[in-house]
């Protein structure tokens, strides 16, 4: 069972996703300053840089957006030469183009945008110019996969593309068809706005944070949403009745005197899980450090001495396996992206190293964001990557200390005491 605990205060909305009582995702959004991810803009090409195979597009934000050549090419729609064309052959300064935000602005960089458009729904992802049907790999039964693939081919038009989502595994034809019709209508509306509005203009914004989480992870009949806002509870109930007709929405309004995060143990969990040093269940611990280029995780045995009769190798391996489970959860919770290097405690047996890497890979399958274990380096470090689409969850709510210049951080959020 999953619980979505939503805390609203002033201009800040925070959501913690709990699985069996343990925090696995944390997201925050300023209600007056929502993120750009997934939004559509009508932009104007400002300049084209053939040497970088990229262009900068004015979408009306502080920094111009970055559009790479691969996000312009649509090889399935028209015959492309084997050698990738120069971006100057595809775009020119002053040209107007519809783009979708692929990655949020990070630091001093503008948003990354694409013309490979996608609109996520409850049961599928609609891609107006992709020209293929794919079925989530997490749908294991071959009969369901074949049925959904055939249904997607039957429903799509012309160059449309569809990705059938995991939750559609046992869903019926009418629900998926209705989802597609809704998303197709959204795309037509985006095109109509693009024809009538000047550039730069916002054409479409994705759902709010809570609506996105519900759309992506809510399981009717078992999961529940708990919020401290009456108005938000009504909105959530209406959304759940729309996407899951026939199921009684499990939505509660918290009316206690203390913070909802404190009442449900979320605040205590986040205080521990966002620290530099995080303890493991057995007494070992991990240390997480960030650099400009990557994130480094160091694993230590700490207080863990193993069970009676265990050898050093067994003690080390058990600590590393506990660390692998926790690292996967913390990557998801803290939304750590980019390159990650894990310095596990040295193990002598190759089979033990395999077990640790396999444990990490298995835990990462629970993550909605794509992550890959690349393998062990010659120095015995485990290398992995995780897609980075927005800044790490902690960063909007902490700031570098003026005394230590970033060695520590001073907390500025009104809700969580990191």
N, C-alpha and C positions, 0 to 999 in steps of 0.2 A: 504494500500500500504506500502511496505517495501523499504527502501533505504539502500544500503550497501556502506558506505563511507570508502575508502581505502587510507591510507596515507603511502607513501614510503619515507624513508629518511635514508641515509647511510646504515647500516646493519639491520635496523629495519622496519618492516611492521606492521601497526596497522589498525584494522578494527572496525568500530562502526556500529551496526545494528540499524536502526531507524524504529520504527513503528509509523505512523502518526506523524513523526517529533520528537519523543521522543526516547532517547537512551535506548535500552533494553538489548543489548549485547555488550561487548567490548572484543576484543581479540588482542593479540600482539605476534609477532613471530620474532625472530632474523633470518634473511635469511640464515646465515651461521651456525646456531645452532638450527635447527628445533627440535621440541619435538619428543618424542618417542612413544606417544600414538598411538595404532593401528599397530605399526610396528611389523614385523615378524623377529625373529632371530633364527639361529641355535646355540644353547648354549650347554654348558657342565656342568653337575651337579658337583658342587664343594664339597658340603657336605650335608648330610641328617640328620635331627634332629627329631627323632621319638617323643620326648617329646613335640615338637611344632607342630607335624604333618605337617612339612614344609621342603623344601629344598632350598638351595641357588644355583643359576645357573649363571655361567659366560657367559654374552652376549656381552662382549667386552666394557662395560662401566666402569666408575670409581668405582661404587658400584655394587656388585653382585645382581642379581634380586632375588625376593622372590616368590617361587612357593608353594602354599598351597595345601593340599591333595585334597580338593574339586575341585581344578582346574586341577587335574590329572585324577580323576575318570570319567569314561564315562559309567554309569550304564545301559544305553539303548543299548550299543553295546555288553556287556557281562554280564553274571549273577553275581551280587555282593551279598555278604552275608549281613544280616541285620546289623551286627556290622561292622562299617567302618574299613577297613584294615589299618595297619600301613603303613606310607609312605615309610618305608624301604622295604616293600614288592613290591612297585611299582617303586621305583627309587634307583639307586646306584651311588656312586661317580664315576666320569669318563664317565657316560652314556651321550650320545648325544641326544638332544631333540629339536624339533621345538616348540618355544613358541611365544606368541603374548603379547605385552605390554598392560596390563589392566589398570594400573595406572602409571602416571609419577613418577619419583623419586621426593620425597618431603623431604626437609631438608637434614638430614644425611642418610635417608633411600633410598635403591635402588628401582628400578621399581618393581611393582607387575606384574607377568606374568601368563599366563594361556595356557592350551592346548585345551580350548574350543574356537576354532578359529571362527572369523567372518570377513567378507569382506562386507562393506556397499556400496551399489550402489545407483542409483537415485530412483529406484522403489522398491527395496527390499534389505534385508540383507542376504547374503549367508553364511551358516554355514556348512562346509564340513562334519562334523561328529556329527550333532545334531539329525537327524532322526525325525523331526517333521515340520509341517507347522503352522505358527501362523499369524494372521491378526491383524494389529494395532487396539487397542481399540477405537481410535479416529475416525475410520470409523464407523459411526453410523447405516447406512442403512443395514438391515439384508440381503437384496438381493445382495448388493455389497460384503458383508462379505462372503456369501456362494459361490458366483461366484469366488472370489479371492482364497478362501481356496481350492476349487476344481481345479482351475488352478494351484496352487502351487503343489498340489499332483500329478497332471498330468505331470508337468515339472521336478520335482526333480528325482534324481536317487539314488538308494541304500540307504545309511545312510545319505544322504544330508538333511540339514534342511534349511528352508526359513522363513523369517519374511517379510510379505508384508507391506510396509510402508504406512503411511497416504496419501501421495500424489498419491498413486496408485488407490484411490477410484474409479475413473472413467476412468482409463487408459485401453488401449486395450491390447489384448493378445500378439501381436507382440513386442510391446515396452518392456513388462515385460520379455518375452522370450529372447530378445536381451540382456537385462541387465543381466539376469542370465548367458547367454553364455559368456559374457565378464568377469564376476566375477569368473566363473568356470575356464576359461582360466588363470586368474591370479593365482588361487590356484594351478593349474597344474604347472605353471612356478615356484611358490614358492617351490613345491616339487622337481622339477628338480634341482633347485639351491641347495637345501639341500643335494641332492645326490652327488653333485660335489664339493661343497665348504667345507673348513675345519671349525671347530668350535673354537672360536665364529665368526660368520659372520652375517651381515645384509642381509636378504633375500628379504624384501619388506618394503617400507616406504609408509605411507598413503599420500594422496594428500597434497598440501600446504594449509595453513590456509584459504586463499580465496576460493580455489577450494572446500574445505570441506564445508564451509558455503553455497556456491552456491548449491552444491549437496544436502544439507540438508534442506534449507529453501527457496530457490528461487522459486517464482511462475511465470511461463511464462505469459506474457501479461500484468502484473501489476507492478511487482517489477523492480527496476533498480539498476545498479552498477555504482558508480561514483569513479574514481580513478585519481590520479595525475601522472600516469605512462602510456605512450603511449604503451610500450611493454606489460604491464599487461593488458591493455584494449584489445589488439589483442588476447591475450591468453584467456581472459574471453569470448570474442565473439565466439571464436572457440569452447570453452567448452559448451557454451549455445546452439550453433547450433548443437552440437553433442547430448546433452541430451534432447533438446526440438526442434526437427526439425519442421519446419513449423511456428515457432514463430519468429518474428523479435526481436533480443536481444536488450534490453534497456541498453546500455553501453555508458557512457559519459567520456570524458577526461577533467579534470579540469585544466585550464591554467591560473588561477588568480595569482596575486602577493603574496597574503597572504596565510597562510597555509590552506589546504582544510578543516581541522578540524575547523579552525576559521571561514571560509567562510560559513560553513553549521551549525554553532552553536554547534558543537560537543564539542569543547574544553571547552566552558563555562559550558555545561551540566556536563561533566566529572569532572570539578573542584568542582562543587557542590556535585555531587553524590558519589564521592570517599572521601568526608570529613567525619570526625568522627560524626559530627552533621549535619543532613539533615532536612531541613524544609519541612513541609507538605503544601498542597495547602491552607488549612484553617487557617494556623497560628500556628498549633501544630508542634512538631518536634520529631525526633527519634535520639537516640545516639547508635552507633554501636561500641562495643569493642570486641577484639579478645583475647582469652587465648590459651594456649597449647591444652586444651581439647575441647573447644567449643567457639561459638560466642554468645554474649549476646546483645540483642536489648532492649533498654528502650524507652517507649513511654511517651510523655509529652504533656499537653494541650498547653503550651506556650502562645501565644497571642490569641488563639482561645477561645472566650467566648460564642459561640453558637449564633443561630438566636434568634430574639426577642421572648420571651415567652417560649423558651426551658428550660426544667428542667436540673439539673446537670447531671442526668443519660443520657438524650438525648445528651447533649454536649459531655460527655465522650464517649458515644457509637459512635457518628459521628467521633470524633477524632480517635478512635481505628479502625474504618472501613477505614478511609483515610490511616492510618498507615499500615493496612493489605495489601492494594493495593500497597503501596510504598515499603514495605518490600519484597514482592514477586518480584517486578521489580528489586530492588537493589541486592537481592540474585542472580538473573540471570545475571545482569549487572556486578557485582563484582565477580561472580563465587564463591560465598561463599559455602563451603561444610562442611560435618560433622554434628555435633549436634548444633542446634540453639535453644536458649531459648529466648522467647519474654515476656517482662514484660509490658503487656498492662495496661492501667489505670483501676483500680478496677471498676467493674460493679456489680450492685446489682441483676439485672434480669438475670436468666439463659438463657432466650430467646435471650438477647442481646449478651451474650457470644457465644451462638450458631451461631448467625449471623456473628460475627467477625471471628470465626473459619471457617465458610462456605465461607466467602469472600476470606480469605487467600487461602483456598483449591481451589476455583474457579480460582484465579489468577495464582496459581502454575501449573495449567493445560496448561498454555501457554509456560511453560518452557520445553526445550528439554531434560534437565537433570532431572532424577527422584527425586522427593521430596515428603515427606509424613508428614502430620500433625498428630502427635501422640496423642494429646489431652491435656487437662488442668491438671496440677499437683494440689496437695492438697494446695499448697501455692498460687494458682491462676496464675501460669505462663503457657504459651502455649509452648509446646515442639514440635519441628519438626526436621526432618533430610533431608539432601540433599546429593546426591551422590558426592563424592569428587574424581575426576580423575586427576586433576592437581592443582598446587598451585594457590592460589587466584590471580586474574588478576593483582592486584596492586603490588604483592610482587617482581616480577623480576625488577620493575622499581623504587623502593624506597629502602632505606637502613637505618638501625638504626643510630640515631645521636650519635656521640661520647660523647656529653655532657650530654644528658638526658638518654642515654642507652636504647632507644626504646620507651620512652614515646611519643615522636614525631618522625617524619620521614623526612629525607632530600631527596628531589626529584632529581633523576639522569637521567630521560629520556629526550631526546632532544625535545620531542613534547608536552607533557601534563604537566601542572603545577598543581600538586595535592595540 
